[in-house]
Amino acid sequence: MQLARMLVSMSCAALALLPGCATAPARGEATSRADDAESIEAVVVHPIFASRFETNEHWAGQVSEPGDALGSDCVVARLVEENGRLWLRKYRGDGARNEDWYGWRREVLSPISGEVVKIHENPKTNEPGVLGEGMATIVELQRADGVHVWVVHLQEIRVQVGDRVAAGQPIGLVGNNGQSRHPHIHVGAWRDGRPLQIRFDLKAIAELAKREIDQ
């Protein structure tokens, strides 16, 4: 199968990777309204990886905090040949080590153009298969139209609060911290306290696929 058609496998499965990848908001912060009767709005964002990845989505009402609600958990995957067949795998062997995961320490791209408004770092690295504790490492971005985006479970952050970033700019590496069971990146967005469904820009994905094919 051509790489351009296989770069991202989007899953709308009923189970997301995590029950809540970051943590509850501080007292007084706005809560989500994802479970009300109104339609769910979406935001189109730049792909966070320059390679193939899969996503699992938090369904409406699964979690309520802005940044978690309606978020997408993204895991790098790779086509691996075994016995003459190609399989889409997320890790080598049994995945018991972070280094076994193809996404571990992979460069993470900014999903939007905007300003870095908040950073929280969690230096503790989790063991795969074991749910960690506490708030994960988070970079919060704000777009000019008021959309906020969380990029969660990073390590080796490359930006600072106040920096302006462009969509597609590297902002850190994939980590495994906070409420996470394995290396991945969570992306969540909201505006005015209302969570937004994440949609990755398929034209940008096609361009990244073309670059990889040409290399």
N, C-alpha and C positions, 0 to 999 in steps of 0.2 A: 504494500500500500504506500502511496506517495507520502513523503514527509509533510508536504503542505496540507494534506488532508488528515494527517494523524497528529499534528503538533500538539493539539489540546483535545483531550477527551472530557467533555462536560457531562457530569452525572447529576441527574435530578432525583437521585435515590432518596428514599424516605429516611435514611439514617445519615446524619452528618458525622464527621470524624469525632467531634468533641461536643460535650454537653454545654460548653460555654468556655471559649478559648481564652478569654482574658480574665476579667473579674467584674464584680458589681461596681457601678459608678459611685463616686463620692456622694455623700449626703447632700441633697439639694440639686443634683444634676437631673436633667430631664430624663424621663423614662420613655420607653418605646410605645408606639401605638400601632405596631405591626398587626395586631390581632383584632383591630376594629373592622367595621363593615366597609370602609373605603378601599378603593383599589390600591394595589401596591405600586409605587413608583420605582423606577430603575435609574441607575446611573451607568453610563458606558465608560469603562476605564481601560487604560493601557495594560496589556499583559505584564505580569510581574516577573516572568521568566522569559529568557530568550531561547527556550527549548521546550520540548513537549512536557505538558503537565495535565493532571486530572484535578477536577474540583468536586467537592461535595458541599451542598448548600444547607444552611440552617433554614428550616421551613418556618412559615409564619406562626408565631406564638411559641416556638421551641425555647427561645430565650428572649428576654425583654430589654436588655440594656443596649443603648446606642453603641455601635461599634461591634457588638456581638450579634444583635438581631439581624436576620436576613443575610448574614455574612457568608463568605465562601472560604472553605479550607482547601488550600492548593498544595498538591504533592507532585514533585517532579517524577516523571516516569521515563523508562527507556525501553526500546525494543531490543530484546535479548534472544539470540539464536540458541536453541537447545535441541539437539538431535534432529537438525534439519528443519525445525519449526521456529517461527518468531512469536515471542510472548511479550506482552507489555508488562514490565515489572517495575516496582517501586524500590526494590532493594536487592542486594546480593545475598545468597544463602538464606539464613533465617531472620535476617534483619535485627539481630540482637545487639549490634553495636551501631551507634550513630553513623560511623564511617561506612557502614554497609548500605546506607540509604543514598540513592543517586542524587537527592537534593541537598544533602548535608554540605553546608558551606557554599552552596550555589549562590551566585550573585542575584540579588533581588532588585527589581526595577521599580521606580516610582509609578504608581497607578494613575496619578494626575499631575498636572502642573499647578503649583501653588506654594504656600509657605509652610514650613515646619513650625507647628505651634506648640507641640508638647513631645517630650521624650521621657520614657521610663525604661530603666534597664534592670533586668534580673540576671545576675551573673551565674546563677546555678543552672547547670546543664542536666537535663533529665536523662534517665536510662530508658531506651526504647521499651515500650510495653508497660511502663509504670507512669501513672498520671502524676504530674508534678503539682506543686502548690503555689499559691500567691499569684500576684499580677505578673503577667508575662512581659517581656521586653516589647515596647510599643513605640512606634513613631506615628504621631498624629499629624496629618496634613490638612490644610484648609484651602479650598479653591475660592476664586474671586466671587463666585455666585453663592457662597455660603455652604457649599457641600464640604463636609468633614469626612476624612477617610482614615481609618486605622490600618496600619500594617503591623502585624503581630507575630511574635516568636522569632524576631531577628536576633542576630549577634553581629558583633563588629560593625556597629553603626557608623556610617560615613558622613552624616549630616549633623547639624546643630540647630537648636531652636533659633528661629529668625532667618534661617537660610531659605532662599527661594530655589525650588527644584523644578525641572521640566519632566513631563511624562516620559518614561523610559530611561530616566537617569538612574544609575546605580545608587542605592541608599544604604545597603548593608548586605549581610549574608544570611542564609537560612540557618536557623538555630532550632533548639528544642528546649524550651523553658516555660515556666508558668504552668497553666493547666493544659498540658500537651502530653501526648503519649509517644510521639515520634517526630522527626524533623519535617516541618511543613511551615507554610505561611498562611495566616488567616487575614482576609481582607474584609473590612466592614465599613459601611458608609451611612451617613444620615445628614439630614438638613432640618433645622428648626425642631430637633427632637424626634423627627420621624425617620425611621430606618428606610434605607433604599436597597433594592435588590441589585446585586452586582452583575453586570454584563461586560464581558471582556470584548474589546474592540477586535472584530474578526479581520478587518483590513490590516490592522497592525500585526496581528498574528500571521497573516499571509506574508507580510513583508519580512518578518523575522524568519519565517520558514524559507523564503527565497534566499535570504542571506546565508542561511546554514547550508542550503543545497549548493550554492555557488562557491562555498569555501572548499 
